[in-house]
């Protein structure tokens, strides 16, 4: 059975896990509808690309 020769240091462990993080969604303000909207998503008021898509 393979066993590591030395203990992995905290720095090496953190470098390996550096890409495992949560990122905030990109939110922009839409001036046409006066509403915040995520990119490529329908706004809370039902608008997408300036058109009303949800009643």
C-alpha positions as CSV (number, residue, x, y, z in Angstrom):
1,X,0.0,0.0,0.0
2,X,1.4,3.4,-0.9
3,X,2.1,5.7,2.0
4,X,3.3,9.3,1.7
5,X,6.9,9.8,2.9
6,X,6.2,13.2,4.5
7,X,3.2,15.1,5.8
8,X,1.7,17.5,3.2
9,X,2.3,21.1,4.4
10,X,-0.5,23.6,4.9
11,X,0.8,25.7,2.0
12,X,0.8,22.8,-0.4
13,X,-2.6,21.7,0.7
14,X,-4.0,25.2,0.2
15,X,-2.4,25.6,-3.2
16,X,-4.0,22.3,-4.4
17,X,-7.4,23.5,-3.1
18,X,-7.2,27.0,-4.4
19,X,-9.6,26.5,-7.3
20,X,-12.3,25.0,-5.0
21,X,-14.2,28.1,-4.1
22,X,-17.6,29.7,-4.5
23,X,-18.0,32.6,-6.9
24,X,-20.6,35.3,-6.8
25,X,-23.1,35.5,-9.6
26,X,-22.7,38.4,-12.0
27,X,-25.6,40.8,-11.5
28,X,-26.1,43.9,-13.5
29,X,-28.7,46.7,-13.3
30,X,-31.1,46.8,-16.2
31,X,-32.2,50.5,-16.8
32,X,-35.1,49.6,-19.1
33,X,-36.9,47.7,-16.4
34,X,-35.3,49.3,-13.3
35,X,-34.5,45.8,-12.0
36,X,-31.4,43.8,-11.3
37,X,-30.7,40.8,-13.5
38,X,-28.3,38.0,-13.9
39,X,-26.5,37.5,-17.2
40,X,-28.5,35.2,-19.6
41,X,-31.4,34.9,-17.2
42,X,-34.9,36.2,-17.0
43,X,-35.3,39.1,-14.6
44,X,-37.6,39.0,-11.6
45,X,-40.2,41.1,-13.6
46,X,-40.2,38.6,-16.5
47,X,-38.0,40.5,-19.0
48,X,-35.3,38.9,-21.2
49,X,-33.3,41.0,-23.7
50,X,-35.8,43.8,-23.4
51,X,-38.9,41.7,-24.2
52,X,-41.6,40.5,-21.7
53,X,-41.3,36.7,-21.8
54,X,-43.2,35.8,-18.6
55,X,-46.6,37.2,-17.6
